[in-house]
């Protein structure tokens, strides 16, 4: 069976690389360099990183809102992309792990970082590109499906029969399953209701910081048996566009606000551990280890994370497809404009030797306030009860957490403690459990106490930032000092985000960190005149470089510069807006070539 799946994937890639469109809308894979192979792609789509969402038998037994099996369409209704090589009918980014009789479904980063666009009836796939997947709707519907299955004894009997088929379960089997499903659903429902906003993020966006903060502080460090601290969870109303992954290991710092160190193996592991913890089993407990008093029980697959980093290092920026036209003369004119207006000081590929690693070079781009939406900084100012993490800290690396502290400090502690447990072999790895970051219920509850942890290091000191246009909105501190270590401090200034090297930027619409501008052409329009709403979907406009206005996707309303803290403001990045129409055309033509 595995050989058949491999041959199918190989045939698709051969056809795509030959410029031949395959049948039934199968995608043409965009050229992403000679190092990025079909084998790498298949690995990237399913590589286990340690997340544990739900048991496969449960997911198969659930019903969607229309009464059909939840997996009937392979979850493509949410914007997930088909993965022909997955015989569990799971899409790109969802995988199975564990013994055949008790497989778990996990999430990998390819779910949010694989893009598909449509041009003139052909479909193109871009690995590492920001997905058009609606993660909020998926989580909400999954919560509802389990709620429906447990709504009555009759409904649960039908669900249990599907879980145990072809066997006929006993009354004791059904009762035991009910206890496990109820325990899973209490945690998931608390997370969903505490995190998801009433107005959806929409496809192509999610509030990643809100998700991670709520998972760690709200569902992992409270008292048994559920380990919940519901009051720690806050509505995640600062959605951001999924970033593109190619070149990401080369960034000196990462995350939109640039507060996560990057560029060498230790920091890359910390970055990947943080995202994996969003849906991993995580149960820190007191330890009698030789060097530390605490360790972290977790399901993180560190081999998988390290393999993932090697894969992303091989993933090249997508090249503009050869069949899409480019005016070379116009692009040459645009290159001069780009060097004058874009590259110099902001988006240039400036290599530096970071003090934290003598032998590593990374790309340094500025952290700067260019007047864009500020909502994400409200979340960086969240304060939470630290629960089982109270007092956690490591001398020389991180101060002890107070009873109430910043959620971002708590995240650093969780990441660092997990890595330290792995590196020092002090952590006990959790079993598969039932998913959604918990192995519960099980015989003998895990004792919760204050674990030790820091982030391995803090981000580099902030640069001086450009003054933002207009007054800053209220709602969170104007600056916040992240202080995980004694050697470095990082002051986050509200509204200050990191620029990026723009290779492959043509494939990353919509633009700005919150996905509030549909095309690169629209980004060259003064903010006050930009679209107040637009459709989101896979149809691509290769002239204006971005989302096509003719598609039938959901509408994304955005706000203007009067509501800069809405999470949806299209304001800011007022660069290139004063160029002539001819200059704008030339600049756009060059951006297609990056």
N, C-alpha and C positions, 0 to 999 in steps of 0.2 A: 504493500500500500504506500509506504514512504517513497519507494522507487517511482511509482506512478505519479505521485504528487510532485516529485522533483522533476520528472520529465515534462509534466504540464507547465511548471514554472519556467523550465529551460526553453520550451517551445515558445512561450509568450515573449521571453526576453529576446530570443533570436529574431522573432518576427519584428519586434519593436526596434531593435538595433539595425534592422535592415530597412527601416522606414516603411514597413508594411503594416497597415492597420489590421488587427486581428478581428475575428468575427464577434458578433454580439456585444460590441462596444468595449471589448477588452482594451486596456490602455496601451498607448505608446509610451515607453519609458524614455524620459528626457535624458540626454547625455549629461552625466555627472562625473566625467573623468574616467581614465583607464583603471584607476584603483578600485572603483566602485563596481563590484561584480554582481551577477545574479545570485550567487551563493551568499554574498554579504547582504543583499536585499532581503532574501528569505530569512536569514538570521535576524536581521533588524526588525522584521515584522513580528517575530514571535519570541525573541530572547527574554527569558524569565529574569526579572530584576528583583523578585521577592514580594511583589504585591499579591494579596490574597483577597479577592472580592467576594466570591460566592461559589458554592459547590456546583459543578457542572450538571449533576443530576437535578438539582433544584432549578437551575436556570432553564433547563430543557422542559421541566414540568410546569413552569409558569405560563400564564396566558397574558397576551397583550390586551389593550383596551378594546380591540375589535373581536376578541374571543379566540383569535388565532394563537398558535404557539409563540411565545415571546421571541424565539429565535427564527421564526418562519422566514424572514427576509434577510437573515444574517445581520440584522441591526442596521441595514442600509437606510432605513427610514430616518435614522438620527444623523446620517451623514458619514457613518463608518464606511470604509472602503472594502470591497470584496477581496478575499485572500484565497484563491483557488486551492492553494496547497494545504489549507487547514481543514481536515476531515471532520472537525467538530462543528462545522458551519459557523465558525467564529470569524469576524472580520480582521483586517489589519489592526494590530495593536492589542488584541485579546488573545490569550494563549492558555493552554492547560498545563498543569504540573501535578506531580504526585502519582501514586499508584493508580492503575487503571480502574480499580473498583471504587476509588474515592478521589477523583480528580477535582482540582480546584481551578477556577478561572481567575486569571490575573490580568492586570493592565500593564502594558509596556509603553514607552514614550512614543512609539510609532503611531499610536492611536491619535494623538494630538499633533503629530509632526510628520504627516504624510498628506500631500496635496494632490488633488485631481482637478484639472481644468478642461473646459470644452471649447474648441474653436472650430467653426465650420463643420460641425458634425463629427469631429474626431475628438477623442479623449486622450489627454496627456497626463501622466503621473510623474510627480516630483517628490522624490524621497527627501525627508527632512523639511519639507515645506509646511507652512501653517495649514492645518486641516480646516475643512468647513463643517466639522462635526459639532452637533449640539449636545454637549456633555451634561448640561443642566437638565434638559428634557429626558435624557437617558436615565440619569440618577433618579429623577422624580418619578418616571414611569416604573423603574425597577422597584422603588419603594412602594408604589401603589399596587404593583402586581403581587408583591408578597403580602401586602395588607389585604388585598382581595382574597388571596389564598387562605388567609387565617381569619377571615371575617365570620365564618360560621363552621360548625362541625361538618356540614355537608360539603362546603367548599374545600375544607382541609382534607376530607376523605378522598376527594377526587385528586387533589394535589399529591397526597401520599401515595395513592395508587400509581400515579405517573412516575413518582420518584423511585418506587420499588420495582416497577415492572421490569421483567415479566413475572417476578415473584409476587405472591399475595402476602401483604404484610399482616402480622398479628396485631391485636389491639395494643399490646405492649410496644411493638415497633412504632405504631402510629403515635402513641403517647410520647415516646422518647423523641421522635422526630419533631413533634409539636413543641416540645420544650426547647429544642435546639433552634428551630426556626423562629420561635418567639424571642429568644435571646438575641439572635442575629438582628431581627427586625426592630427591637427596642433601640439598639445602637444606631442602626441605619436611619430609622425614622427621626431619632433625636438629632442626628447630624443633618439630614435633609431639611427638616423644619427649622433648624438653627442656622443654616448656611445659605440656602437658596433664596434669592430675592423674589418678590411677587412678580416683578417684570423681568422676564428671562434675559440672560446674557445674549442669547441667540447663537447661531452657528458661527464657528470660527473664533470664539472668545470664551474665557472662563476667568474666574477670580482665583488664580493659583495661590496667591498668598493667603487669602481668606480660607481656602480649602485646607492648606497645610496647617495654618494656625489653629483652626477649629478641630482638625483631626487630633493634633498632638495635645492641645490643652483641654479639649472638650470631651474626647472619647478614650483617652489612654491613661490618665493619671488620677482619676477619681477613685472613690472607694469601691470595693467589690460589692455585688457580683458583676455589675455592668461597667464599672470604672468611668462612669460619666460625670462630668461637671457641666451640666447644661447651661448654667449662667455664664460660662466662659465663651460659649459660642455666639457669634455675632453674624448678622446678615452680610454676606459677601457681595457688596454692591460696587466693587471697583474692578470690573472686568477688563482684561487686557487681551490683545490679539496673541495667539500662539506665536512665539518667535520662530524664525527659521534656524535649523540646527547646523547647516554646513558652516564651517569656519568657527563654530562656537568654542572649540577647545583652544583657539588662538586668542580669544578675548582676554585682556588683562583682568577685567572684572565682568561680572555677568548679572543677570536679572535686570529688568527694565531700569530700576533705580541704581544699578551698579553697586549694590552693597554686598555682593557675594564674590569673594576672591576666586580667581580662576587661573588657568595657565600652566599648572604642573599637576602631577598625578595625585598628590594629597588633596589639593583643592578641588580637582575634578571629581575625586571620589566623594568628597563632602557634598558637592553640588548634586551629584546623582543620588546620593543617599537621601538627601532632603526631599527630592521629588518622589523617590520610591516609598518613603515613609507615609505618603499621603494615603496609601491603601495597603500598607503592610501590617503584619502582626507586630505589635510593639508592646511589650509588657516588662518594663524595667523593674528590677527587684534588688534587694540588698544582697550583697555577696560577702563571702569571707575570703576573697582573693588575696594573693600575696602582696600586690601593689595597690589595689584599690578596694574600697569598702562596698562598691556597687558594681553591678554589671547590668546589661540590657538583654533580656530575652527578645528575640526578633526573628522575622522570617526573611530579612534582606539577603538576597543572593549576590554576594560580593564578587564571585566569579563572573556572574552575569553583568554586573555593573562595570567591571573592568573590561569585559569583552565589548560592552556597549560603547565605551569610550574609544576603544580601538576602531570600532566600526565607524563612529562619527568622524574620527580622524581621516578615514579613507573616503568619506563622502564629500565629493566636490560640489561647488556651486553649479546649479543647473544652467546649461547653455541654451540660449534662445534657439528654438528648433529651426533647422535649415529651411524648412518649407514656409516659414513665416518671413515676409520680406523685411529687409533693412536697407535703407539708403546710406551707403557707406560714406559718400561725400558729406551728407548731412550729419552723420554720426561723428565724423572727424571734426566738424565745426563744433558739435556738442561737447566733444572731449575738452576743447579749450575752455568752454564755458564751465564745465564741471570742475576743472582744475582751479578755475578762478573763484567759483561761487560755492562749491560743495566739498571738494577734497581738502583744500588748504585749511587746516585747523580743526576739522570736524570728522570727515569720513575718510581720511587718508589712512593708508596701511603703514602706520608708524610703528616699527619694531623697537622694543625696549628690553633691557635686561633687568628683570625685577630683582630687588634686593633679597626677596625671600627665597630665590633659587638662582644660584650663580650661573647655571648652565642652560637656563630656559629663556627663550625670547617669546614675548607675546605682543599682541597688537594693542596699543594704547589709544583709545579714543576718549574725548572729553566727557565729563559729567557736567551737564549744563542745563540751566532752566531756559527753555525757548518758548515759554508761554503756553505749554500744553496742559491738558487736564491734570489736576492734582489729587484726585480722589484716593489713589493708591497710598498716599502718605498718611491718610487717616488711619489706615490699617497698620502701618508700621508704628503707629503710636498706641495700638491696642495694649491695654493692661489686663492681665488675667490672674486668677488664682493658680498658683503653681502646684498645688496638690502634692503628689508623690515626688515631685521634683524640687520641693522646697529645700533650700540649703545646698543644692547641687552646685558644684564648682571645682575647679582644679587650680591650685596655686601656679601662678606664672602664665596661665592660659585663660582663665575665666573667673570672674568674681562669683561668689555664691549667689544663687537665686534667692530673692526675698519671698515672703509669703504671697505677696502680690507683685508681679513684675511684668516687664514687657514681653509680649508673646514672641517677638523676634529673638530675644535672649533665650527664651525657652526652646525655640527651634534650634538655635546653636547648640544648646546643651544636649538635646535629643540626638542630633546628628553626630556630635563629637563622641558622646557616650557609646553610641552604636558602633562607631568606627573603632574606638579604643577597645571595646569588648572583642571585636573581630581581630584586631591586630595583636592583642595580648592573649587571645584565646580564653577570655574570662566569661564571655557571654554564652548563655545556653540557647541554642536555636529552637524556636517554637515549631511544633508540628503544623500541619496544614490547617487544622481546626475547621471552622465553618465559613471563614471568609470575613471580609471587611475588617481587617486589622485586629482580629481577635481569635484566639483558639478556644474561646469559651462557648458553651459550658464544658467543663471537663472535670474529672475526678481530682479533687484537691485544688482549690483556687490558688492562683499565684499571689504570694504576699507582696503588697505594695509598700515601698518605703522610698526615701529620698536617694535617687541614684546620683553618681558623680558624672559630670560631663561638661565640656566646653566645645565650641567650634575650634578646630585646630588653629585658626588664626582669624584675625579680623581684616576687613577690607582696608585698602590703603587710604591715607588721608584724602579728604575731598579737595578738589581744586577750587579756585575762585570761580564763581559762576556768573554768567551774564545776568543782568537785572531783568526780571520778568516784566512784561508789559502790563501795566495796571496793578491794582492792589491785589494782594494774595487773599483768598477766602479764608475764613476761620473754619474751625472744626477739628484741628489737630495742632500740635506744636509746630512752629515754623521751622524748628530744627530738632533733631533727635540724635543723641550720641549713642552709637552702638559700641559697647565696651566689653567685648568678650575676652580681651587680653590686657596685659599690663604693658606690652611693648607698642601696640598700635591702637589708635582710636579712629573711628570713622563717624563724622558728623553728617547725617542725612539732612539735606536742606529741602524743604517742601517745594515740589515742582521740578526737581533736578533729576534728569534722566540721562542715560548713557547713549551716545551715538554709536553707530556700528559701521564697519566696512560694508559697502553696499553691493558686493558681488552677489548676483542672483536676485537683486531687489525686485526685478520685474515679476518674479513669481510669488511675491509676498503680500499682495493686496488683501484687504484694505490697509491703509497706512495710518501712521502715528501709533503710539504704543497701545492705544485703546481701540484701534480699528475703526476710526470715525471718519476717514476720508477714503472714498472708493477707488480712486485711481491716482497715478502719479501726475497726470494732467491736472486733476482737481487739486492736488497738493500745491501746484504752482499758481492757484487762484487765491487772492486775498482771503483770509479766514472768514470775514463777514459775508463774502459772496459764495462760499462753498455750499454744497447741497445740504439741505436740512434733513433729508432722509434719502435712503437708497436701498435697492434690493441686494440681498446677499445670496450668492450661489456660485456654481462652478463655471458658468458661461463667462468667457474672458474676452476683453476688448484689447486687441493687440495694437490698436492705434493710440488709445489713451492710456494703455498699460494698467489694467486693473479690471474691476468688476464691470460686466456688460449691463447696460441699463435695460436690456430687453428680457432679462431672465425673470423667472416666476418665483424666485425665492422669497423668504420673509423680508419684511421691511425693517430697516434699522433707522429709527429716528435719532438725531443727534442735536446737541445744544450748541449755542454760539458762545462768544466770549463773555457774555453776561452771567454764564453759569459754568465757570471754569472748574468747579468742584463736583460736577454732576456724575462723573464717571463716563460721560458720553460727549464731552465737549470736543468740537472739531477745531478749536482755537489753537493758535500757535504755529511754530515752524514757518514763520513768514519770510522764507528765503526763496529767491527766484521769482517771486510774485510780481516783481517790477520789470522783468525781462519783456522784450517785445514778443509778439506772437511767433515770429520766425525763430527767435532765439529759444523760445520754449519748445518748439518742434524739434530743433536741433538737439537740445539737451535731452529730451525724451528719447530721441533716436539713439543717442549714445548710452543712455541708461539700459537700453535693451541688450547692449553688448557686454555688460558687466557680468 
